[in-house]
């Protein structure tokens, strides 16, 4: 047996009726593509890949493979990107999530906009999610315990209809690019 980082050679010796047979098998390892970064802008992603042998083929959530590394109009939530190179059969995969910024919450239990759900932030790094009333009082702080979901309440009590302000920050895990959103949200309750 001979081994190097890129190649492995196996030698097999057999004998039968006084005859000796020697065979060798050469195994060469194939580089797999490496997903370096998934650039997320709104609901569009661009996948950056290196290694292996281009061209690369890309798929999101098990869909049809395409030549372009750009996918648009992806739905909010968790997704999986799969990448194939010209010299591999098994895809390399990576999870990512699309965060859609929302500006309305109507916690009236009708099934629409009842909660401000940013649970997909659990896939991000250095997450900050805070909601303030118009006087600057902190009324909600998202974390892993509440899964970054706000139900429009403060200390268990329904807040009044009003405009609230929020800060939403995170760092994309692949690129370490920080993103920050500061804006208002309308909380509309039954009165």
C-alpha positions in Angstrom: 0.0 0.0 0.0 1.2 3.5 -0.9 -0.6 6.6 0.4 -0.3 10.3 -0.4 -2.7 13.1 0.3 -4.3 12.9 -3.1 -3.8 9.3 -4.1 -3.9 5.8 -2.6 -2.5 2.7 -4.3 -3.6 -0.8 -3.3 -1.6 -3.8 -4.4 -3.2 -7.3 -4.3 -1.1 -10.5 -4.7 -2.8 -13.8 -5.3 -1.6 -17.2 -6.4 -3.2 -20.3 -7.9 -1.7 -23.5 -9.1 1.8 -22.1 -8.6 1.1 -19.0 -10.6 1.4 -15.6 -8.9 -0.9 -12.7 -9.9 -0.3 -9.1 -8.8 -2.8 -6.3 -9.4 -2.8 -2.7 -8.3 -5.7 -0.3 -7.9 -5.1 3.4 -8.0 -7.6 5.6 -6.1 -7.5 9.3 -6.5 -9.4 11.6 -4.2 -11.7 14.2 -5.7 -11.9 17.7 -4.3 -15.4 18.7 -3.3 -16.7 22.2 -3.9 -16.6 24.4 -0.8 -19.5 26.9 -0.2 -17.5 29.9 0.8 -20.4 32.4 1.3 -24.1 32.8 0.8 -24.7 36.4 0.1 -28.3 37.3 1.1 -29.9 40.5 -0.1 -33.6 40.7 0.8 -35.1 37.5 -0.8 -32.3 37.0 -3.3 -29.1 34.9 -2.6 -25.8 34.6 -4.5 -23.8 31.5 -3.7 -20.0 31.8 -3.8 -18.1 28.5 -4.3 -14.5 27.5 -4.6 -12.6 24.2 -5.0 -13.3 21.1 -7.1 -13.6 21.6 -10.9 -16.0 24.2 -12.3 -18.6 24.5 -13.7 -20.8 24.3 -10.6 -24.5 23.5 -10.5 -26.8 24.9 -7.8 -30.1 23.9 -6.3 -32.3 25.3 -3.5 -34.3 22.9 -1.3 -33.9 19.9 -3.6 -35.2 21.7 -6.7 -33.9 21.5 -10.2 -30.2 22.3 -10.6 -29.2 25.4 -12.5 -26.0 27.0 -13.8 -26.5 30.4 -12.1 -25.5 30.9 -8.4 -28.3 33.5 -8.0 -31.8 32.6 -6.7 -34.5 35.3 -6.4 -37.8 35.6 -4.7 -37.1 33.0 -2.0 -39.7 32.6 0.7 -39.0 33.6 4.3 -37.5 30.8 6.4 -34.9 28.1 6.4 -33.5 26.8 3.1 -30.7 24.4 2.0 -28.4 25.2 -0.9 -26.8 22.2 -2.8 -23.8 22.5 -5.0 -22.3 20.0 -7.5 -19.1 20.4 -9.4 -18.3 18.8 -12.8 -16.3 16.0 -11.0 -18.6 15.0 -8.1 -22.0 13.2 -7.9 -22.9 14.0 -4.3 -23.8 17.6 -3.5 -22.3 19.7 -0.8 -25.0 21.4 1.2 -25.4 24.3 3.6 -28.4 25.7 5.5 -29.3 29.4 5.4 -32.3 31.5 6.2 -34.2 34.4 4.7 -35.4 37.1 7.1 -38.3 39.2 5.9 -38.6 42.5 7.7 -42.2 43.1 8.9 -43.8 46.4 9.9 -47.2 45.4 11.2 -48.4 43.2 14.1 -52.1 42.7 14.9 -52.2 40.3 17.8 -56.0 39.6 17.6 -55.7 35.8 17.2 -57.2 35.8 13.6 -54.1 33.9 12.3 -52.7 36.9 10.4 -49.8 39.0 11.7 -50.6 37.8 15.3 -46.9 37.7 16.1 -43.7 39.2 15.0 -41.8 36.0 14.2 -38.1 36.3 13.6 -37.3 32.7 14.7 -35.1 32.3 11.7 -32.6 34.5 13.4 -31.5 31.4 15.3 -29.3 30.6 12.3 -27.5 34.0 12.5 -24.7 35.2 14.7 -24.6 38.2 17.2 -28.3 38.7 17.1 -30.0 41.8 18.6 -33.7 42.3 18.4 -35.3 45.0 20.6 -38.6 46.8 20.5 -39.2 50.2 22.1 -42.3 52.3 22.7 -42.3 55.9 21.5 -40.8 57.1 24.7 -37.8 54.8 24.4 -38.9 52.2 26.9 -37.7 48.7 26.1 -40.9 46.6 25.7 -39.4 43.4 24.1 -36.0 41.9 23.7 -35.6 38.8 21.5 -33.4 35.9 22.5 -33.1 32.1 22.1 -35.6 31.5 25.0 -38.4 33.4 23.3 -37.1 32.3 19.9 -37.2 36.0 18.7 -41.0 35.9 18.6 -42.9 39.0 19.9 -46.7 38.7 20.6 -47.3 42.4 21.1 -47.3 42.1 24.9 -45.1 43.7 27.7 -44.9 41.7 30.9 -47.8 39.6 29.8 -50.1 42.5 29.1 -51.3 43.6 25.7 -49.8 46.9 24.6 -52.0 49.7 23.2 -52.3 50.4 19.5 -49.4 52.6 18.6 -46.2 52.8 16.6 -43.2 51.1 18.1 -39.5 51.3 17.2 -37.2 48.3 16.7 -33.6 47.5 16.2 -32.7 44.3 14.4 -29.1 43.3 13.9 -27.2 40.1 13.1 -24.1 38.9 11.4 -24.3 36.5 8.5 -22.4 33.3 9.6 -20.5 32.7 6.4 -19.4 36.2 5.6 -19.3 37.8 9.0 -21.0 40.7 7.3 -23.1 42.7 9.9 -26.6 43.7 8.9 -28.7 46.3 10.8 -32.3 47.5 10.4 -33.9 50.3 12.5 -37.5 51.2 11.8 -41.0 51.4 13.2 -43.7 48.8 13.5 -47.4 49.4 13.9 -49.0 47.4 16.7 -52.8 47.4 16.1 -55.0 45.9 18.8 -58.8 45.5 19.1 -60.1 48.3 21.1 
